[in-house]
Amino acid sequence: MGLPRTFVSFSSTDIKFYWLMQAWKAHEHIDFNFTDCQLQQEIKSEDEAYIKRKCRERIDMAGTLAVLIGADTRYKHKYVRWEIEVAIEKGCRVIGVNLDGARRSVPETCPPVMRNIGAIFVPFSPKIVAYALRNYSMQPPDDDYFYKDRVYISLGY
């Protein structure tokens, strides 16, 4: 099976966590890899329609949306919420990655648009994110999902 084609959605205040994911991928001693469908360079434009068109092109290439969920993510309506909506519309599987280390959905930080859609929620850590990228399939859209402790134990947590 090929690497999961993934678009990573995040608040601009959390870009350092996206960069860290790229570092995990580049580090030879960390078992973490994915096909990154992000834009190759930052869009230097104020034209919202143009930016969204470019992001939609990249989301259309992906089968997975990984949402980095930080303190202000639930309030990012202009792009993050829109990216989630586009990914859901496309039928992408959705993985919520909690930057606070939570293993479940956190209502105080999770964007409401991704609640109860069949997404899984994991903490920001390379082993469990890689596991979710390789193994998770969307579940019925009536709940939020999470891995049981036995999965974390098997991964060495």
N, C-alpha and C positions, 0 to 999 in steps of 0.2 A: 504494500500500500504506500502511496506517495505521501509526502508531507502535507499536512493540512494547510490549505490556502486561507490565510487569516488576515482580516482587517482589524486593527486594534484601535478602539475608540477611547478617548481620554480627554479630560479637561486640560487646558493648556497649563494649569498650575501643577499638573502631574506628569509633565513630559519627562522628568528625570527617571520615572519608573519605566516608561517606554524605552528610554535609552538603556536602562539596566536589563530589560528583556533582550535587547539587541546584544548586550555584553554577554549574557548567559549563552546566547546562540553562538557567539564567536569563541567562547572559552572551551578549549578542548576537553576539560575535565568535568564539564557540566553537561549531562544528557538532556539537552533542550534544543529543539529545532522546530521550525515551521517556515512555510513560505509566506513571507511578509508582503502583504498587498497594500501597504501604505504608499502614499505618494512618494516619489523618489526625492523630491525636494519640497521645501516649504513653499506654499503658494503665496506669492507676494502680490496680493490683490485685496481690494476692499469690496469687490463685486461678489455679493453673497450667492447669486445665481451661478456664477462661474465656479466658485469654490465648491458649491454643492454638486454641480455637474461633474467636476473632476473627482470628488469623493465618491459619487454614485458609480462612476466608471470603475473605481478600485473595489468598491463593495461588490459590484457585479462579478468581479473576478474571484471573489472569495466564497467559500462555503461556510466559513465560521466568522463570527464577530466576537472578539474578546473585548469586554468593556472593563477598563481599569476604573475601579470605583473608589474615589477619594472623598474627602470631606465636603467638597462642593459639587460633585458630579451630578447629583439629583437636580441641581439648579441650572445646569447647562442646557438650555432649551434650543439655542440657535443651531448648534451643530451636533452635540452628543445625542440629545434626544432624537433629532432628525436622523442621524446615522443608525440608531437603534431601530427606528420605524422603517427605514429603507431595508435594513437587513431582515427584519421580521417579514416584511412584504415579499422579499425575495425568497424567503424560506431558509435562511441561514440558521445554523445552530448557534446558540448564544451562550457564552460563558462569562459570568460575572466574576471579576478578579478583585477581591477586597484588599485594598491597600492597608487596612487596619488589622489584617491578619485573621479576620472572622472566617469561619468555615461555612457559614450560612448567609442568606440574604439579611442585610441590615436595613430595616425600613428608614432609618434616619439618613442614610447615604445613598441607597439604591434609587435610581430613577424610576418613578412609578410606571413608566411605559414598559419596563422590562420585568415587572412583578407578575407572577402567576401566568407566565407564557411557556413554561416548560424548560426554562434555562437552569443551568447548574451554577452554583456559587462556590468559589474556592478562595483560599488566601493567596496573597502574592508571594509565591515561592516556586522555584523552577521545577521541582519534582512533581508537585500536584498540578501545576498549570500544564506541564508537558503531558501528564497522565490524562487530563481532561481533553487536551487537544487531540490525543491519539484515540481516546476511548468513548467520549460522551456522544450520545445521540439524544436529540431533543425528546422530551417526554410530553405526556399530555398537558395541554395548556390550561391547567387548573391549579397549578401549585409552583412553588420554587423548590429546586432540588439541591441536594448536597451529598457528598460522599460520607459513608459511615466511618467510624474510627478505624475499623479493620483495614480500610484502604490506606489510610495514613500510616498505620503501623507497618503494612507491607512495603511502603515506600521509605521507611526508616525515620518517620517522624516520631 
